[in-house]
Amino acid sequence: MAIEYIKLQGDSDNGLAMMSLDSIRDIVYFAVSKVKGIVLPKKPLDLVDLKVKEDKLSVNLNVKLLQNLDIAKTCETIQENVYRTVLEMTNIKCEDINIDICGFISDKD
């Protein structure tokens, strides 16, 4: 499988700056890990799916949440944290941050 990249900035006289989607996936995983109430898989690939079209980044997350959370507020926090972290670390603005809730875990599990 070929490694996919996204431009970090426009062309310059010094060359081109690119970042692998695997690196961005790690950044997104880190950002999501800072939100309380998320049950993280061991591998970022199980949580984060990235799409690049015309140098625009779309982030799709498959998350499991702890029961008894405010789902809307938790999702909003995830989106804000991912957007801010990716922007601060890469200067890339995420076009979309979509969240698929794929299950719930009780506090006892």
C-alpha positions in Angstrom: 0.0 0.0 0.0 1.4 3.4 -1.0 1.9 6.0 1.7 -0.4 9.0 1.2 0.7 12.6 1.9 -0.9 16.0 2.2 0.8 19.3 1.6 1.6 21.4 4.7 2.1 24.6 2.8 2.2 25.9 -0.7 5.2 25.5 -3.0 8.2 27.7 -2.1 11.6 28.3 -3.6 13.0 25.9 -1.0 10.8 23.0 -1.9 7.6 21.4 -0.7 6.6 20.3 2.8 4.4 17.2 3.0 3.2 15.0 5.9 2.1 11.4 5.7 -1.5 10.6 6.6 -0.2 8.1 9.2 1.5 11.0 11.0 -1.8 13.0 10.9 -3.7 9.9 12.1 -1.4 9.8 15.1 -2.0 13.5 15.8 -5.8 12.9 15.6 -5.5 9.9 17.9 -3.6 12.0 20.4 -6.2 14.8 20.3 -9.1 12.3 20.8 -7.3 10.7 23.7 -7.4 13.9 25.7 -11.3 13.9 25.7 -12.8 12.2 28.8 -15.4 9.5 28.2 -13.8 8.0 25.1 -12.8 4.3 24.9 -9.8 4.2 22.7 -8.8 1.2 20.5 -5.1 0.2 20.8 -4.4 1.2 17.2 -5.1 4.6 15.6 -6.1 2.9 12.4 -9.2 1.5 14.2 -10.3 4.9 15.3 -9.3 7.3 12.6 -10.0 7.2 8.8 -8.6 10.1 6.8 -9.6 11.2 3.3 -7.8 13.9 1.2 -9.4 15.4 -1.8 -7.9 18.4 -3.5 -5.6 19.0 -0.5 -8.6 19.2 1.9 -8.6 16.8 4.9 -11.7 15.0 6.1 -11.5 13.1 9.4 -13.8 10.2 10.2 -13.8 8.8 13.7 -15.3 5.6 15.0 -15.7 6.0 18.7 -17.1 4.1 21.7 -18.3 6.2 24.6 -18.8 5.6 28.2 -22.4 5.4 29.2 -24.2 8.3 30.8 -22.3 11.0 29.0 -23.8 14.0 27.2 -23.3 12.6 23.7 -23.7 15.9 21.9 -21.3 17.8 24.2 -18.7 15.0 24.0 -18.8 14.9 20.2 -18.5 18.7 20.1 -15.5 18.5 22.4 -13.9 15.8 20.2 -14.4 17.9 17.1 -13.0 21.1 18.6 -10.0 19.3 20.1 -9.2 17.5 16.8 -9.6 20.7 14.8 -7.4 22.7 17.1 -4.7 20.1 17.6 -4.3 19.4 13.9 -4.3 23.1 13.0 -1.7 23.9 15.7 0.6 21.1 14.8 0.3 21.1 11.0 -1.4 24.3 10.0 -4.0 22.2 8.2 -7.6 23.1 8.6 -9.8 20.0 8.7 -12.6 20.3 6.2 -14.9 17.8 8.1 -14.6 16.0 11.4 -17.3 13.3 11.3 -18.0 11.1 14.3 -19.6 7.6 14.1 -20.6 6.3 17.5 -20.2 2.6 17.2 -21.0 1.6 20.8 -21.2 2.3 24.5 -19.2 0.9 27.4 -20.5 0.8 30.9 -18.2 2.3 33.6 -18.0 -1.2 35.1 -16.3 -2.8 32.0 
